[in-house]
């Protein structure tokens, strides 16, 4: 507003270009429409009741009648609802990803992006921090955050990782695995589904284990998978595991990798295999083609992905392991690098 006292309103010529900003604002508005529909249970209601008129929807849900027409039609424009005449129903996209009975449900992930305390909600704090991490009010990842991670890995990472592990030598003879920092437990659940003889232990912080148990119960794995409270640096490792999996955990321990590999390698049986699944920055830390996704990956990896994958091979050798296989899988936040290192080779 500086120096505006002599400006004639009628002479102002608004510059071109604000449309680009407006597009971003419109994206936010659409996100809020979607989250409000999830919160009020609109999609689950339509999945249960089927094709419904606007009046039927308003009478069944806490939905303002005066706003309902434009609101429902906005969801139609977003390809989340389909309207024929005056009747509304879920689109196929909605059925796949926004109804809770679907195995591909992504509602918690969507709600989690804007929820108070989420990484995006705390972006300003993270950007002003010294390590790229906003201060958490709790002891660690919240239940909401872990549900979000579970729905994110179902987009393809869990399927790709469990398949890759199932193709490792000796997989069919393996009997026991440890998933360090496994959280939701979907990797261990998937591996146990592929090998009926494997029993699993998921090690995570004490406040996480109740969530882990929920997922174990959901997949009817209580007799084969144990959720155990613990910490990667203080756990007493005994040589009892045929597979030890560490997935997206080592970012915050990047300065302690030598000690962690020393400790964890002691938990492997003879011929046991350590599997690592982590993001690494590109050579020279060059920027990616999707800066927003790159920023999200950095927020998920304690400020920055790991560097120098060749350092893993050095640590494997130092602690009696041989890297027998490497690979990459696609995740929701870009390619992740896999290492499999075997004891006794």
C-alpha positions as MATLAB code, in Angstrom:
seq = 'XXXXXXXXXXXXXXXXXXXXXXXXXXXXXXXXXXXXXXXXXXXXXXXXXXXXXXXXXXXXXXXXXXXXXXXXXXXXXXXXXXXXXXXXXXXXXXXXXXXXXXXXXXXXXXXXXXXXXXXXXXXXXXXXXXXXXXXXXXXXXXXXXXXXXXXXXXXXXXXXXXXXXXXXXXXXXXXXXXXXXXXXXXXXXXXXXXXXXXXXXXXXXXXXXXXXXXXXXXXXXXXXXXXXXXXXXXXXXXXXXXXXXXXXXXXXXXXXXXXXXXXXXXXXXXXXXXXXXXXXXXXXXXXXXXXXXXXXXXXXXXXXXXXXXXXXXXXXXXXXXXXXXXXXXXXXXXXXXXXXXXXXX';
ca = [
       0.000    0.000    0.000;
       3.047    2.291   -0.029;
       2.769    5.424   -2.203;
      -0.818    4.550   -3.148;
      -2.422    7.777   -1.968;
      -2.076    9.387   -5.408;
      -3.016    6.298   -7.421;
      -6.250    6.490   -9.388;
      -8.186    3.261   -8.942;
      -9.730    3.687  -12.378;
      -6.287    3.826  -13.987;
      -4.945    0.596  -12.481;
      -4.235   -2.089  -15.058;
      -4.023   -5.419  -13.275;
      -1.033   -7.337  -14.710;
      -1.393  -10.677  -16.429;
      -0.068  -13.742  -14.640;
      -2.184  -13.973  -11.501;
      -3.991  -16.880  -13.151;
      -0.969  -19.039  -12.307;
      -1.382  -18.210   -8.619;
      -5.136  -18.666   -8.853;
      -4.587  -22.195  -10.160;
      -2.713  -23.044   -6.962;
      -5.438  -21.484   -4.838;
      -8.059  -23.481   -6.764;
      -6.145  -26.658   -5.988;
      -6.379  -25.835   -2.291;
     -10.125  -25.218   -2.594;
     -10.612  -28.563   -4.316;
      -8.599  -30.272   -1.594;
     -10.869  -28.748    1.047;
     -13.987  -29.896   -0.814;
     -12.577  -33.414   -0.953;
     -11.540  -33.502    2.709;
     -14.932  -32.213    3.857;
     -16.657  -34.996    1.910;
     -14.406  -37.582    3.539;
     -15.016  -36.145    7.001;
     -18.806  -36.205    6.672;
     -18.756  -39.732    5.219;
     -20.392  -38.799    1.914;
     -18.626  -41.401   -0.217;
     -19.201  -44.256    2.235;
     -22.855  -43.230    2.506;
     -23.340  -43.336   -1.264;
     -21.503  -46.653   -1.478;
     -23.904  -48.101    1.082;
     -27.138  -46.494   -0.152;
     -26.447  -46.369   -3.877;
     -27.829  -43.803   -6.297;
     -29.368  -40.929   -4.311;
     -31.035  -37.598   -4.961;
     -29.700  -34.386   -3.484;
     -32.621  -34.285   -1.072;
     -31.922  -37.830    0.109;
     -28.270  -37.002    0.702;
     -29.092  -33.801    2.615;
     -31.595  -35.614    4.833;
     -29.068  -38.349    5.688;
     -25.874  -36.356    6.253;
     -24.904  -33.119    8.033;
     -24.943  -31.269    4.719;
     -26.345  -27.739    4.317;
     -29.221  -27.786    1.845;
     -28.518  -24.275    0.548;
     -24.949  -25.232   -0.400;
     -25.622  -28.806   -1.440;
     -26.263  -28.325   -5.174;
     -23.048  -26.452   -5.913;
     -21.142  -28.681   -3.485;
     -22.235  -31.956   -5.074;
     -21.737  -30.584   -8.562;
     -18.221  -29.482   -7.597;
     -17.497  -33.105   -6.685;
     -18.938  -34.118  -10.062;
     -16.553  -31.668  -11.771;
     -13.703  -33.296   -9.841;
     -14.738  -36.709  -11.260;
     -15.524  -38.039   -7.776;
     -19.293  -38.231   -8.237;
     -21.423  -39.042  -11.264;
     -24.822  -37.390  -11.795;
     -27.620  -38.580  -14.035;
     -30.684  -36.387  -13.976;
     -30.981  -35.463  -10.304;
     -29.345  -38.634   -8.941;
     -25.782  -38.874   -7.634;
     -23.468  -41.840   -7.170;
     -19.761  -42.486   -6.614;
     -17.458  -42.563   -9.613;
     -15.156  -45.547  -10.098;
     -12.185  -43.472   -8.934;
     -14.091  -42.685   -5.763;
     -14.999  -46.340   -5.173;
     -11.377  -47.400   -5.586;
      -9.680  -44.803   -3.413;
     -12.193  -42.949   -1.216;
     -14.438  -45.642    0.285;
     -13.202  -47.347    3.424;
     -14.132  -50.854    2.328;
     -11.743  -50.663   -0.619;
      -8.295  -52.270   -0.084;
      -6.872  -49.242   -1.931;
      -8.447  -46.636    0.389;
      -6.406  -43.401    0.504;
      -8.642  -41.250    2.687;
      -6.281  -41.044    5.666;
      -3.441  -39.987    3.387;
      -5.583  -37.202    1.906;
      -6.836  -36.013    5.286;
      -3.365  -36.270    6.770;
      -1.862  -33.735    4.381;
      -3.814  -30.834    5.890;
      -4.332  -32.126    9.419;
      -2.927  -30.063   12.281;
       0.580  -31.250   13.069;
       1.187  -32.879    9.689;
       4.479  -32.307    7.902;
       2.773  -29.959    5.443;
       0.965  -28.125    8.230;
       4.338  -27.589    9.925;
       6.189  -26.681    6.712;
       6.966  -23.138    7.878;
       8.558  -24.490   11.057;
      10.553  -27.064    9.097;
      11.803  -24.436    6.637;
      13.028  -22.250    9.514;
      14.737  -25.109   11.356;
      18.402  -26.037   11.139;
      17.790  -29.687   10.206;
      14.650  -29.509    8.063;
      12.498  -31.069   10.756;
       9.658  -29.402   12.649;
       9.571  -30.099   16.353;
       7.090  -32.817   17.298;
       4.884  -32.513   20.360;
       4.796  -36.296   20.849;
       7.356  -39.075   21.309;
       7.502  -39.834   17.599;
       5.305  -40.405   14.518;
       1.605  -40.009   15.239;
      -0.992  -42.678   14.517;
      -2.391  -40.471   11.753;
       1.046  -40.207   10.161;
       1.571  -43.973   10.249;
      -1.858  -44.595    8.700;
      -0.863  -42.141    5.986;
       2.373  -44.059    5.360;
       0.470  -47.356    5.185;
      -1.864  -46.030    2.509;
       1.030  -44.485    0.608;
       3.021  -47.744    0.348;
      -0.078  -49.601   -0.914;
       0.226  -47.448   -4.038;
       2.891  -49.894   -5.198;
       5.926  -49.829   -2.934;
       4.745  -52.613   -0.610;
       3.944  -54.873   -3.562;
       7.287  -54.216   -5.269;
       9.390  -54.633   -2.123;
       7.787  -57.866   -0.952;
       8.071  -59.348   -4.444;
      11.767  -58.360   -4.633;
      12.459  -59.987   -1.266;
      10.577  -63.158   -2.255;
      12.999  -63.574   -5.167;
      16.107  -63.585   -2.947;
      18.056  -66.866   -2.766;
      16.771  -69.251   -0.103;
      13.555  -67.317    0.536;
      11.366  -70.422    0.584;
      13.497  -71.923    3.377;
      13.493  -68.835    5.596;
      11.773  -69.123    8.981;
      12.050  -65.800   10.806;
      12.357  -62.109    9.944;
      12.814  -58.817   11.773;
      11.364  -55.548   10.444;
      13.093  -52.645   12.226;
      10.939  -49.526   12.391;
       8.208  -51.418   10.544;
       5.369  -49.231   11.843;
       2.260  -50.322    9.951;
       3.785  -53.750    9.356;
       2.593  -54.134    5.768;
       6.010  -55.283    4.515;
       6.198  -58.081    7.081;
       2.568  -59.016    6.501;
       3.173  -59.223    2.757;
       6.304  -61.346    3.179;
       4.528  -63.730    5.556;
       1.711  -64.073    3.039;
       4.241  -65.120    0.387;
       6.038  -67.638    2.631;
       3.714  -69.516    5.012;
       6.686  -70.765    7.073;
       8.054  -67.336    8.048;
       7.291  -65.753   11.400;
       7.897  -62.044   11.824;
       8.878  -59.559   14.500;
       8.168  -55.856   13.968;
      10.342  -53.619   16.137;
       9.220  -50.037   16.700;
       8.741  -47.389   19.347;
       6.377  -48.294   22.198;
       3.648  -45.860   21.165;
       3.586  -47.391   17.658;
       3.022  -51.030   18.602;
      -0.739  -50.696   19.156;
      -1.178  -49.460   15.580;
       1.029  -52.293   14.328;
      -1.186  -54.786   16.155;
      -4.260  -53.309   14.430;
      -2.762  -54.056   11.013;
      -1.629  -57.508   12.122;
      -5.177  -58.283   13.263;
      -6.661  -56.843   10.084;
      -4.708  -59.383    8.036;
      -5.265  -62.232   10.547;
      -1.561  -62.610   11.304;
      -1.629  -62.617   15.136;
      -0.188  -66.143   15.343;
       2.743  -65.396   13.062;
       3.751  -61.764   13.644;
       4.802  -60.139   16.918;
       4.767  -56.373   17.461;
       7.664  -55.591   19.805;
       8.585  -52.239   21.403;
      12.219  -51.304   20.987;
      14.842  -49.139   19.324;
      17.323  -49.893   16.574;
      20.289  -48.671   18.654;
      19.422  -50.285   21.988;
      17.959  -53.627   20.874;
      19.956  -56.695   21.907;
      20.418  -58.587   18.620;
      20.848  -62.357   18.644;
      21.671  -64.375   15.492;
      18.118  -65.632   14.945;
      16.766  -63.840   11.871;
      16.920  -65.078    8.279;
      15.858  -61.639    7.043;
      16.302  -58.248    8.673;
      14.516  -55.420    6.876;
      15.244  -51.720    7.393;
      13.023  -49.464    5.303;
      13.158  -45.639    5.241;
      14.543  -45.469    8.772;
      18.233  -44.686    8.401;
      17.850  -41.055    7.290;
      17.820  -39.803   10.872;
      20.749  -42.093   11.705;
      22.925  -41.060    8.765;
      25.789  -40.190   11.128;
      25.521  -43.514   12.981;
      25.437  -45.964   10.065;
      28.661  -47.723   11.064;
      27.391  -48.499   14.557;
      23.937  -49.513   13.314;
      25.308  -51.926   10.719;
      27.575  -53.421   13.387;
      24.642  -53.972   15.735;
      22.108  -55.189   13.201;
      24.450  -57.615   11.449;
      24.692  -59.496   14.746;
      21.034  -60.438   14.436;
      21.466  -62.481   11.256;
      21.709  -66.243   11.087;
      24.422  -67.855    8.997;
      23.407  -67.018    5.404;
      20.851  -64.515    6.781;
      20.140  -61.474    4.611;
      19.944  -57.787    5.542;
      17.625  -55.816    3.235;
      17.721  -52.019    3.021;
      15.070  -49.898    1.275;
      15.947  -46.187    1.164;
      15.928  -43.117   -1.033;
      19.293  -41.847   -2.205;
      19.939  -38.468   -3.755;
      21.017  -38.411   -7.383;
      24.748  -38.140   -8.195;
      25.805  -34.594   -7.422;
      22.477  -34.047   -5.625;
      20.958  -32.749   -8.846;
      17.350  -31.505   -8.598;
      14.546  -33.797   -9.717;
      11.978  -33.064  -12.408;
       9.261  -32.748   -9.734;
      10.374  -30.227   -7.091;
       7.210  -30.535   -4.981;
       7.602  -34.305   -4.769;
      11.305  -33.824   -4.020;
      10.397  -31.513   -1.141;
       7.938  -34.066    0.243;
      10.585  -36.775    0.038;
      12.982  -34.533    1.962;
      10.345  -33.925    4.629;
       9.913  -37.697    4.911;
      13.657  -38.381    5.092;
      14.797  -36.108    7.934;
      15.717  -33.279    5.600;
      17.549  -35.156    2.846;
      17.782  -38.660    1.342;
      20.903  -40.721    1.964;
      24.029  -40.104   -0.082;
      26.762  -42.383   -1.440;
      25.202  -45.855   -1.815;
      28.722  -47.212   -2.322;
      29.288  -46.600    1.395;
      26.778  -49.371    2.126;
      28.987  -51.907    0.352;
      31.939  -50.861    2.511;
      29.917  -51.281    5.707;
      28.568  -54.653    4.584;
      32.107  -55.937    4.021;
      33.319  -54.483    7.305;
      30.762  -56.514    9.257;
      30.984  -59.814    7.409;
      28.234  -59.289    4.841;
      28.357  -59.530    1.061;
      26.051  -57.482   -1.139;
      24.357  -60.121   -3.287;
      21.765  -57.981   -5.015;
      20.791  -54.353   -5.598;
      17.800  -52.854   -7.332;
      15.331  -50.001   -7.450;
      11.591  -49.847   -6.934;
       9.166  -47.032   -7.576;
       7.545  -45.390   -4.566;
       5.056  -42.548   -4.222;
       8.038  -40.218   -3.731;
      10.341  -41.498   -6.440;
      12.761  -44.367   -6.919;
      14.066  -46.163   -3.839;
      17.285  -48.193   -3.838;
      17.351  -51.726   -2.477;
      20.366  -53.585   -1.087;
      20.485  -57.228   -0.015;
      23.611  -58.270    1.917;
      24.158  -61.856    3.075;
      26.166  -63.178    5.978;
      28.664  -65.957    5.296;
      29.041  -65.424    1.567;
];
